Amino acid sequence: MGHSETDCRAVLESLYLYLDGEIAAEEVTVIQIHLEDCNGCLHRYDFERDFKELVHRKCREGSMPANLVDRIRTNIRAALGE
């Protein structure tokens, strides 16, 4: 079954909410069905899930260098155009 670019875009826009369990049950079902049928979105989901797990695991291993938090904040502000 093919998916339109709009379907994929909607799924990818909700991907982090889906990964964090922060969307309604109906949306979860729609995303799960889409991921079963769309290898491109499934690949992106797998990557994002694995990346999120890696960050979580690394953050538990110890404290971050003080300047890392500042660099992350600076990069986020720059990306948001602040």
Secondary structure, DSSP 4 states (H G I P E B T S, - for coil): ----HHHHHHHHHTHHHHHTT-S-HHHHHHHHHHHHH-HHHHHHHHHHHHHHHHHHHHHHSSPPPHHHHHHHHHHHHHHHT-
